[in-house]
Amino acid sequence: MLKVGLTGGIGSGKSLVAKLFSLLGVPIYESDQRAKLLIEHQETIISEIKELLGEQAYTLEGKYDKVFVSQAVFQNEELLKSLNHIVHPRVRQDFEGWLTVQNAPFVIKEAAIMNRNAGLDKIIVVDSPKDLRIKRLLKRDIHRNLAEIEKILENQKSPEEFLEMADFVINNDEKSLLIPQVLEIYKKLIS
């Protein structure tokens, strides 16, 4: 079974592309969703995050305070690295467990943070112009302002870095059609 990564900058349209692949029957591992689940329910992670960021990383009801954490880590590169060091190995382990119950020609691991040496056979990058990504994010993430979004974009790989690791590129601008691009890649991956 091929392990295929699906990545791209925030607001590029990874989730939409993943949904299109899932409609074709491809199992999708959504790293961000799984990370959220682990962050809220795995005691070891909760303890380590509280140790790193303080008790205020979680609400009194025990929910992960995404707004507080985002504001803290996206203004401090070392804190962001430390948080990633807590969460990413657990997500990798969770993905490996998930793989054991899949039965398909290929699976997709959707993740914003991905490297060429991530143990994946192929990588699909969703590419979208920065101004369009910002427009999408301002509409989607109403709790974030433009400065916060630009800070997040600064902390991510550049479009060039994403494209360097791509085996396949899906252009998600306002001119390109997504479905034909997804179908073309799907056909290549099942052949």
C-alpha positions in Angstrom: 0.0 0.0 0.0 1.4 3.4 -1.0 1.6 6.1 1.7 0.9 9.4 0.1 1.4 12.8 1.8 -0.9 15.7 1.1 0.4 19.1 2.1 0.5 22.8 1.3 0.4 26.0 3.2 -2.5 27.0 5.5 -5.5 28.1 3.4 -4.2 26.3 0.2 -7.2 23.9 0.1 -5.7 20.7 1.5 -8.9 19.7 3.2 -11.0 20.2 0.0 -8.5 18.1 -2.0 -8.6 15.4 0.7 -12.4 15.4 0.5 -12.2 14.8 -3.2 -9.8 11.9 -2.8 -12.1 10.4 -0.1 -15.0 10.6 -2.5 -12.9 8.3 -4.7 -12.7 5.8 -1.8 -9.2 6.7 -0.7 -8.7 6.5 3.1 -7.6 9.8 4.5 -5.7 10.4 7.7 -6.3 14.0 8.7 -3.3 14.8 10.9 -4.7 18.1 12.2 -7.9 16.4 13.4 -6.1 13.5 14.9 -3.7 15.9 16.6 -6.6 17.8 18.1 -8.1 14.6 19.4 -4.8 13.5 21.0 -4.2 16.9 22.5 -7.6 16.8 24.2 -7.6 13.2 25.3 -4.1 11.8 25.7 -3.0 12.5 29.3 0.7 12.5 28.6 0.3 15.2 25.9 -2.0 17.3 28.1 0.5 17.2 30.9 3.5 18.1 28.6 1.6 21.0 27.0 0.6 22.4 30.4 4.2 22.1 31.5 5.3 24.0 28.4 2.6 26.7 28.2 1.0 26.7 31.7 -2.5 25.6 32.9 -4.1 28.3 30.7 -3.4 26.1 27.6 -6.6 24.3 28.6 -9.9 25.8 29.8 -11.4 25.0 33.2 -13.6 22.4 31.4 -10.4 20.7 30.1 -10.7 21.9 26.5 -7.6 22.8 24.6 -7.5 26.6 24.3 -6.5 26.9 20.6 -6.7 30.7 20.6 -4.4 31.1 23.6 -1.9 28.5 22.3 -1.8 30.0 18.8 -1.1 33.4 20.1 1.6 32.1 22.4 3.5 29.9 20.0 3.2 31.8 16.7 5.0 34.7 18.4 7.8 32.5 19.8 9.6 30.2 17.5 11.1 28.1 20.3 7.7 27.5 21.9 6.3 26.5 18.6 9.2 24.0 18.1 8.7 22.6 21.6 5.0 22.2 21.0 5.6 20.4 17.7 8.1 18.2 19.5 5.4 17.1 21.9 2.6 16.6 19.4 4.2 15.4 16.1 5.8 12.1 17.4 2.4 11.1 18.9 0.6 11.9 15.6 3.2 9.8 13.7 2.6 6.8 16.1 -1.2 7.3 15.7 -0.8 7.3 11.9 1.2 4.0 12.0 -1.5 2.4 14.1 -4.2 3.7 11.6 -2.3 2.2 8.7 -2.6 -1.3 10.1 -6.4 -1.3 9.6 -6.4 0.1 6.1 -6.9 -1.9 2.9 -6.5 0.2 -0.2 -4.1 0.7 -3.1 -3.0 3.9 -1.4 -3.8 6.1 1.6 -3.4 9.8 2.1 -1.9 11.5 5.1 -3.0 15.1 5.1 -0.7 17.4 7.1 0.4 21.0 7.0 3.8 20.1 8.3 5.5 17.5 6.2 9.1 16.6 5.1 10.5 14.5 2.3 11.9 12.1 4.9 8.5 11.5 6.6 8.3 7.9 5.5 5.9 8.6 2.6 6.1 7.1 -0.9 4.8 10.2 -2.7 3.8 13.7 -1.8 1.1 15.9 -3.3 1.4 19.6 -2.7 -1.6 21.9 -3.0 -0.4 25.2 -4.2 -2.4 28.5 -4.0 -1.4 32.1 -4.3 -0.6 33.8 -1.0 -3.2 36.6 -1.4 -5.9 34.1 -2.1 -4.9 32.0 1.0 -5.0 35.1 3.2 -8.5 35.9 1.8 -9.7 32.4 2.6 -8.2 32.5 6.1 -9.7 35.8 7.0 -13.1 34.4 6.0 -12.6 31.0 7.7 -10.7 31.9 10.8 -12.7 34.8 12.1 -10.8 34.8 15.5 -7.6 35.7 13.6 -6.6 39.1 12.2 -4.4 39.8 9.2 -1.2 40.2 11.4 -1.8 36.8 13.0 -2.4 35.1 9.7 0.8 36.7 8.2 2.8 35.4 11.2 1.5 31.9 10.6 2.4 32.1 7.0 5.9 33.3 7.9 6.3 30.2 10.2 5.4 27.8 7.4 7.5 26.5 4.5 7.7 28.9 1.6 5.8 27.9 -1.6 9.2 27.0 -3.2 10.0 24.7 -0.3 6.7 22.9 -0.6 7.1 22.6 -4.4 10.6 21.1 -4.0 9.3 18.1 -2.2 6.3 17.5 -4.5 5.8 14.5 -6.6 2.5 16.0 -7.7 1.2 19.5 -7.6 -2.4 20.6 -7.5 -3.0 24.2 -8.4 -5.8 25.7 -6.4 -6.1 29.2 -7.7 -9.3 30.8 -9.0 -8.6 29.6 -12.6 -7.8 25.9 -12.2 -10.3 23.1 -11.8 -9.5 20.7 -8.9 -11.5 17.6 -9.9 -9.5 16.9 -13.2 -6.2 17.4 -11.3 -7.3 15.0 -8.5 -8.5 12.4 -11.0 -5.3 12.5 -13.0 -3.2 11.9 -9.8 -5.6 9.2 -8.6 -5.2 7.3 -11.9 -1.4 7.5 -11.6 -1.4 6.3 -8.1 -3.6 3.3 -8.6 -1.8 2.1 -11.8 
